[in-house]
Amino acid sequence: MNIKDSLKSLKPYQVEAEFNGIRLDANETRNFLFPEGFVLNTFEFHRYPDHSAKALREALSQYVGIDANSILEGNGSSELIELMIKTYVEKDELIMSFEPTFSMYRVYSNIYGAKFLGFPLNNDYTLDVDAFIKAVQVNQPKLIFLCTPNNPTGGQLKKEEIIQIIRSTKALIVIDEAYMEFADATESMTQEVLDYQNVIVLRTFSKAFGLASIRLGYMIANETIVSTINRVKSPYHLNQVTQTIGIEALRNIKIVLNEVKDIIERRETLMKRLSSLPIVVYPSKGNFIFIQSPDKKLYQPLLNRGIRIRAYQDPVDSYRITIGTQEENDTLYQALKEIFR
Ligand SMILES: Cc1ncc(COP(=O)(O)O)c(C=O)c1O
């Protein structure tokens, strides 16, 4: 059987092997919400989940201050990225973002036979907004992904820059705020998104909530977009275990926000410490730090010391390090000092 042309060069998503050391490679957080586990003994395992995830969307509505009808749940925010492309982008239409950024925008574009254009970030990984807008006007994309704070570089766009981009185009604009809890909340577009017909804000429970395992994301957009994507999603796409844990997590939002505050403090401390080493440290607003180490390779020497970080070939000599616990960060810093000694 011939595979679709658009999928011929598709490689499986690379997942790292099992590892018992310190994992600072996937922007996960520690299990701070449910360290004692989660009891589901009155659970109706025989029933299909709530297709519209009503209770979860209502809890989310309280958290983000947006009407529940403007919120759509996803099986991870990844599912929503895929659904947006599936719903709005025809084969050979153009999807634009900047680069480097979250790799799945390009992957899903390829899967659906769309073209993908990654506008290069500046050498310091900031975005030249005027040049980006010019490129948007020349290339006329159908959909634009703006990841802010950006994975893997950590930079955050200003709200006025985002609005400038929105005003310059009729494209559907997705603002991926996966790391927004760790960033400057005044630059979040959650409170403005409903002012526009063509804007979606995307969020996830995988980072700030420390719940990557349950696969839970959500998007905020006007009701027309939400109801359109609703028509495309699979029946019962979000399992009830995830819905239930998501609601419980939102009930414990204070714990989440406290942990986030601690992570931000640990990030600032780690950034200062890393800056004392012969590496380039880029300012980060995520739960990770992006660095460049042209003089010494870091991935294998750190792995040999029981610490796994994320290494990039493009840009070369670059690494993304998730903010760990205080202990993990101390171990990382000592290991790096040893490597550079
Ligand atoms: C910017 C960004 N968006 C979306 C995702 C997908 O997250 P999930 O599918 O776990 O919600 C990630 C995961 O790393 C990410 O970094």
The ligand as an SDF file (V2000), in Angstrom:
LIG
                    3D

 16 16  0  0  0  0  0  0  0  0999 V2000
    5.4370   25.4440   22.7170 C   0  0  0  0  0  0  0  0  0  0  0  0
    4.7720   24.1340   22.9090 C   0  0  0  0  0  0  0  0  0  0  0  0
    3.5200   23.9810   22.4670 N   0  0  0  0  0  0  0  0  0  0  0  0
    2.8580   22.8110   22.6150 C   0  0  0  0  0  0  0  0  0  0  0  0
    3.4710   21.7390   23.2280 C   0  0  0  0  0  0  0  0  0  0  0  0
    2.7060   20.4620   23.3310 C   0  0  0  0  0  0  0  0  0  0  0  0
    2.3630   20.2240   24.6130 O   0  0  0  0  0  0  0  0  0  0  0  0
    1.2510   19.1470   25.0280 P   0  0  0  0  0  0  0  0  0  0  0  0
    0.8150   18.4260   23.8090 O   0  0  0  0  0  0  0  0  0  0  0  0
    1.9380   18.2830   26.0160 O   0  0  0  0  0  0  0  0  0  0  0  0
    0.1480   19.9680   25.6220 O   0  0  0  0  0  0  0  0  0  0  0  0
    4.7720   21.8550   23.7060 C   0  0  0  0  0  0  0  0  0  0  0  0
    5.4350   20.7230   24.3360 C   0  0  0  0  0  0  0  0  0  0  0  0
    6.5960   20.7040   24.6370 O   0  0  0  0  0  0  0  0  0  0  0  0
    5.4390   23.0900   23.5290 C   0  0  0  0  0  0  0  0  0  0  0  0
    6.7000   23.2670   23.9570 O   0  0  0  0  0  0  0  0  0  0  0  0
  1  2  1  0
  2  3  1  0
  2 15  2  0
  3  4  2  0
  4  5  1  0
  5  6  1  0
  5 12  2  0
  6  7  1  0
  7  8  1  0
  8  9  2  0
  8 10  1  0
  8 11  1  0
 12 13  1  0
 12 15  1  0
 13 14  2  0
 15 16  1  0
M  END
$$$$
